[in-house]
Amino acid sequence: MRKSLGAGLALLGLALVVSGLGQAAAAATTGTVTVTFTILSHQVLTITGDPLTVSFGDLVPDVASSPASVQVKVKSNVRYDLSYTATDFTDGGSNTVPIGRLTYNGTPFSNSGVLEDGKPRTTGTGDTYNYSYVLTVSWDDEPASYSGTVTYAVTPD
């Protein structure tokens, strides 16, 4: 009986120790990690064409060209403006054709302009703008091959 009483007391002591450890382990301490970051203003501008070149080919004076499609996509996490700058057309020499002979959706280009003003930030895939370019030359324009550029820009509003 003495052995079994001693064994029983030993088990009781072990249970108290284990029970005491369980209580001590349940008390936890905490630590805090502070995470900081800054989201930068960011805009993405994509222009699609054929590929980024519009060629009207041979034109007859006072006859509008066939329309050429240009697609501009904007993705921005802030309000933005979509604007452009454009050059007059030149033959590489002294002959020029004014940029105003080129229209987008029926509106003549100038050397600069704002297409979209104060647009709200975009969601999902962004905003898509489709422009139909049409060019009409006049009888006053010198026969030659001409080129010019239209440069789009997106800026925070």
C-alpha positions in Angstrom: 0.0 0.0 0.0 2.9 2.2 0.7 4.1 1.9 -2.8 0.8 2.7 -4.3 0.3 5.7 -2.0 3.7 6.9 -2.9 3.0 6.5 -6.6 -0.3 8.2 -6.2 1.3 11.2 -4.4 3.9 11.4 -7.1 1.2 11.5 -9.8 -0.7 14.1 -7.8 2.4 16.2 -7.6 3.1 15.8 -11.3 -0.5 16.8 -12.1 -0.1 20.0 -10.0 3.1 20.8 -11.7 1.6 20.3 -15.1 -1.5 22.2 -14.1 0.7 25.1 -12.9 2.7 25.1 -16.1 -0.5 25.2 -18.1 -1.6 28.3 -16.1 1.7 30.0 -16.6 1.7 29.3 -20.3 -1.8 30.7 -20.7 -0.6 34.2 -19.6 0.7 35.8 -22.8 2.6 39.0 -23.6 1.9 41.1 -26.6 4.1 43.1 -29.0 3.0 45.5 -31.7 4.4 46.0 -35.1 3.6 49.3 -36.9 3.4 49.1 -40.6 3.6 52.3 -42.7 3.5 53.0 -46.4 2.7 55.8 -48.9 0.6 55.3 -52.1 2.1 57.5 -54.8 0.1 59.3 -57.3 0.4 57.2 -60.5 -1.1 57.4 -64.0 -0.7 55.0 -66.9 -1.3 56.1 -70.5 -1.6 53.7 -73.3 -2.2 54.6 -76.9 -3.1 52.1 -79.5 -3.0 52.6 -83.2 -1.5 50.8 -86.2 1.1 50.7 -84.4 1.0 54.3 -83.2 1.1 55.5 -86.8 -1.8 56.8 -88.7 -1.2 56.9 -92.5 -3.8 58.5 -94.6 -2.0 57.6 -97.8 -2.6 59.8 -100.9 -5.1 62.6 -100.4 -7.1 64.7 -102.8 -7.6 68.4 -101.9 -11.0 69.2 -100.3 -11.9 65.5 -99.9 -11.9 64.2 -96.4 -9.7 61.2 -95.7 -11.2 57.9 -94.5 -11.4 57.9 -90.7 -8.5 56.4 -88.7 -9.1 55.1 -85.2 -6.9 56.0 -82.3 -7.6 54.6 -78.8 -6.2 56.2 -75.7 -6.4 54.4 -72.4 -5.8 56.0 -69.0 -5.5 54.4 -65.6 -5.0 56.7 -62.7 -5.4 56.5 -58.9 -6.0 60.3 -58.6 -8.2 62.8 -60.5 -6.5 63.5 -63.9 -6.5 65.7 -67.0 -5.9 64.2 -70.4 -4.3 66.7 -72.8 -2.4 66.8 -76.1 0.2 68.8 -78.0 0.4 68.6 -81.7 2.7 69.9 -84.4 1.8 71.3 -87.8 2.6 68.9 -90.6 5.8 69.5 -92.5 7.4 68.0 -95.6 10.8 68.3 -93.9 11.4 71.5 -95.7 9.6 74.8 -95.7 6.1 73.5 -96.6 3.6 73.0 -93.9 0.0 72.0 -93.5 -1.7 73.4 -90.3 -2.6 70.9 -87.6 -6.2 72.3 -87.7 -6.9 70.3 -90.9 -6.8 67.2 -88.7 -9.9 66.6 -86.7 -10.7 64.1 -83.9 -14.4 63.2 -83.6 -15.2 66.2 -85.7 -13.2 68.7 -83.6 -10.1 70.4 -85.2 -6.8 69.9 -83.5 -4.9 72.9 -82.3 -1.2 72.9 -81.2 -2.4 72.0 -77.7 -5.6 71.3 -75.8 -7.3 69.5 -73.0 -9.4 66.5 -74.0 -10.6 65.4 -70.5 -10.5 67.8 -67.6 -10.7 66.7 -63.9 -11.7 63.1 -64.6 -12.2 61.1 -61.4 -9.7 58.4 -60.5 -10.3 55.2 -62.5 -11.2 51.8 -61.3 -10.8 48.4 -62.9 -9.3 48.6 -66.3 -9.4 52.4 -66.5 -11.0 54.8 -69.0 -10.9 54.3 -72.7 -11.2 57.2 -75.2 -11.8 56.5 -78.9 -10.8 59.2 -81.4 -11.6 59.1 -85.1 -9.0 61.1 -87.0 -10.0 62.7 -90.3 -7.6 64.9 -92.4 -8.6 67.3 -95.2 -6.0 69.1 -97.2 -6.7 72.2 -99.4 -5.8 73.2 -103.0 -3.4 75.8 -101.4 -1.2 73.0 -99.9 2.0 72.1 -101.8 2.1 68.6 -103.2 4.6 66.6 -101.0 4.7 63.9 -98.3 4.0 65.4 -94.8 4.2 64.2 -91.2 3.5 65.6 -87.8 2.8 64.3 -84.3 0.1 64.3 -81.7 1.4 63.7 -78.2 -1.0 62.8 -75.4 -0.3 63.5 -71.7 -2.1 62.5 -68.5 -1.4 64.6 -65.4 -2.8 64.7 -61.9 -5.6 67.3 -61.6 
